[in-house]
Amino acid sequence: MASLNSLEPLLSLAKRKGFVFQSSEIYGGLNGCWDFGPLGVELLRNIKDAWWKAMTYRADIVGIDASILMHPRTWEASGHVQQFSDPMIDNKTSKARHRADNLIEDFAARMRAKGKTDVAQQIDTRMAAVATNADLYDIIMDFAIPDPVSGTTDWTEVRNFNLMFSTHVGPVADDKSVVYLRPETAQGIFVNMKNVMESARLKPPFGIAQIGKSFRNEINTKNFLFRTREFEQMEMQFFIPPGTEGEWFEYWRQERWAWFTSLGINSEHLRRKPHERLAHYAAAAEDIEYLFPFGWGEVEGVHSRTDFDLMRHQEFSGKKLEYVDTATKERYVPYVIETAVGATRTFMAVLCDAYTEEEIDGGDGTTETRTVLRLKPSLAPVTAAILPLVNKDGMPEAAQQLRADLQRHFRVDYDTSGAIGRRYRRQDEVGTPFCITIDGQTTSDNTVTIRHRDSMQQERVNVADVAAVIGARLLQP
Ligand code: GAP
């Protein structure tokens, strides 16, 4: 059984089968933006539903859906106007712009690959001590790091480049009308904390969950859906009494790990990465990483953020953001544990993990390669495919009746074209867990076969029981 060691097969399948297309492809595409096709949108929706259920089908967390455009002071309070930037350097000859830290790290990796480990180590040591953009510039010049495009070291100084997209509200495009497309969903939760706490009559510990689009003008948008300019996040801020952050951080790091494994992701492809350098306000932070074909990459961050965000919004808005216990008169600004996961990045991890190529018996002494998406059945874009063996002898009628019954509960495909083996392969490739074949026996005894994607085993069941058999399988953890 082979799994992915490059993204190429996945990209090809994603396009061919309608999971993901390049945005505005007919115009040559727009870098860092992708469109979800008919199957992709279902898989993404199922992942978001799984998250929403895990986070909000409990007594202490409620959901919201805040707007993408927010008051610009929000982003001053959050620090994004000042600090949400990457250090960029331009090559004067090629005019190519690079993230300075990436340029250095890529150069060090090339040195290592050439066996010049002493140079790579010197660079690593210098990088560990970087405090300013000037430090990055000095490393680039001291090691004569060339532009990969022009090969020259004709560099500008290193400058900060803000990653927020800005636009204007209303008809006048001046400084006063600037607003930003949100770079994270979290701030919509912080600014609504008081409204939600009071309207839903909550008291800490409680959480607010949100799923929505975020936008970042990323410089390097490589690796398919991993780093894009428009993406979807699923974030939850858990508001707690100060002093309880240690136990809640531990609780959420366990819960979030368990969620990834509940999606069917192999735990050997996941790892925890505690942050080595914490932000000055943070008490603890840990990423969950997935082993993508290009290496380990963050899929979620769990952050213990103290009362930093609410204090900042209190200061910038002039509004109290406290919890007040009316009985005891105790009052405090809640501390926050944040869980922040990318829906689109998780989509990619789920696809990578499910993608399998395996050699199977071709039936006549030969072997053939079967591509199968071993998706957890509840995540699969199509739950069941209905396949009448031939298009006559009452089979289409029985199949259409079953289709009408099943699609009241599940997404169902209907396929009559080609040999049955080829139809199974088509469904395997898109991860359909159940193929239901209507054959000559169906019209005489009202039974069909259910063929299971992973084992390729078939079972014969009464037509009336098909929905219950599938439903039970979907509910399995
Ligand atoms: N509120 C905290 C926050 O936004 P983050 O680590 O910047 O934290 C959280 O983002 C998650 O959002 C990441 O772990 C990743 O899954 C996803 N994400 C961030 N930037 C992304 C991008 N450019 N493209 C796709 N997903 C992204």
Boltz pocket constraint, residues with backbone or C-beta under 6 A from the ligand:
constraints:
  - pocket:
      binder: B
      contacts: [[A, 183], [A, 184], [A, 185], [A, 186], [A, 216], [A, 218], [A, 225], [A, 226], [A, 227], [A, 228], [A, 229], [A, 230], [A, 231], [A, 232], [A, 233], [A, 235], [A, 298], [A, 299], [A, 300], [A, 301], [A, 338], [A, 340], [A, 341], [A, 342], [A, 343], [A, 344], [A, 345], [A, 346]]
      max_distance: 6.0
